Amino acid sequence: MTNILEKIIEEKRHSLDLIKKEKSLGVLEKNIKEQSFLNFKETIQKNRGISLITEIKKASPSAGVLVDNFDHLNIAKMYIDNGAICLSVLTEEKHFLGKLDYIQDIKKQFKIPVLAKDFFIDPYQIALSKSYGCDCVLLIIAALNGTQADEIYSEALKHNLSVIVEVHSQKEAEIALKFDQALIGINNRNLKTLEVSINNTISIFEVIKTHKGPIISESGIKTASDAKYIYEKTGIKNFLIGESLLKSDNPSELMKKLIQITQ
């Protein structure tokens, strides 16, 4: 049985082949010059309190459509008004119904660092995503072989982008440690089975606690007590949260509680 990650990557290869025919690297580099950028990693490092990286996505393979009358700018404003310090924007089109255009729209209206959340499998995607204004990209260790990860990472650094290296097992965490300028994201969701456990952050943290850059706990954080549990066990104070906010009846209240967990 093909797991969902393999399926998404296969489709991503095909869609990239088409985009490359339309947009040369020269065109992308020209577009990059017209954008303004912020330092995603530094924003998190300088933030003394809880850093919420809040996610904008219309759908996901595990939950289906999350937001019916989806408006990325309204969601971005709500997050920013309630203390998000960075945004994560899903740009994968088929399974998450995302668009790179969302980043461009958001950056025109708001001054906040933005992560392009996608399946990066080709260095070309670095210039592509940056040409829409992203400040950070995601490297999913489970989606890449060794040399691919190295190539995409160095391409991102060359473009002065922050990089989140995402891991969801101890073995992947050991690999991630070599990316010493990256942020490391621990995904509580197993990308192959889509099962979630916040204890994943606790066990993987042991492997990467020497990492110099910020460490982020991602996925499956539904309540302030989930975040508090992770914080008390590991000291991690950076959380990437999407579905629980998008599905919440009162996302601003939930964000307020999340920000206060250290008090």
WONORNOR-V589791 format. One record per backbone hydrogen bond with DSSP energy under -0.5 kcal/mol. NH is the residue of the N-H (numbers start at 0). CO is the residue of the C=O. Records with the same first field share a line. If there is no record, write none. Layout:
BEGIN
NH=CO + CO
END
This chain:
BEGIN
3=191
4=190
6=2
7=3
8=4
9=5
10=6
11=7
12=8
13=9
14=10
15=11
16=12
17=13
18=14
19=15
20=16
21=17
22=18
23=21
27=23
28=24
29=25
30=26
31=27
32=28
33=29 + 30
34=31
39=37
42=38
43=39
44=40
45=41
46=42 + 43
47=45
50=236
51=49
52=50 + 238
53=51 + 85
54=240
55=87
56=54
57=95
58=95
59=63
63=59
65=57
66=57
69=66 + 67
74=70
75=71
76=72
77=73
78=74
79=75
80=76
81=77
82=79
83=78
84=51
85=51
86=112
87=53
88=114
89=55 + 87
90=116
91=116
96=92
97=91
98=89
101=98
102=99
103=99
104=100
105=101
106=102
107=103
108=104 + 105
109=105
111=109
112=84
114=86
115=135
116=88 + 114
117=115
119=117 + 137
120=118
124=121
125=122
126=122
127=123
128=124
129=125
130=126
131=128
132=129
133=128
134=113
135=113
136=161
137=115
138=163
139=137
140=138 + 165
142=139
143=140
148=144
149=145
150=146
151=147
152=148
153=149
154=150
155=151
156=152
157=153
158=154
159=156
160=155
161=134
163=136
164=162 + 182
165=138 + 163
166=184
172=168
173=169
174=170
175=171
176=172
177=174
178=175
179=177
181=178
182=162
183=213
184=164 + 182
185=183 + 215
186=166 + 184
187=185 + 217
189=187 + 194
190=188
193=189
196=187
199=196
200=197
201=197
202=198
203=199
204=200
205=201
206=203
207=203
208=204
210=207
215=183
216=237
217=185 + 215
218=239
221=219
226=222
227=223
228=224
229=225
230=226
231=227
232=228
233=229
234=229 + 230
235=229
237=214
238=50 + 236
239=216
240=52 + 238
244=241
245=241
246=242
250=247
253=249
254=250
255=251
256=252
257=253
258=254
259=255
260=257
262=259
END
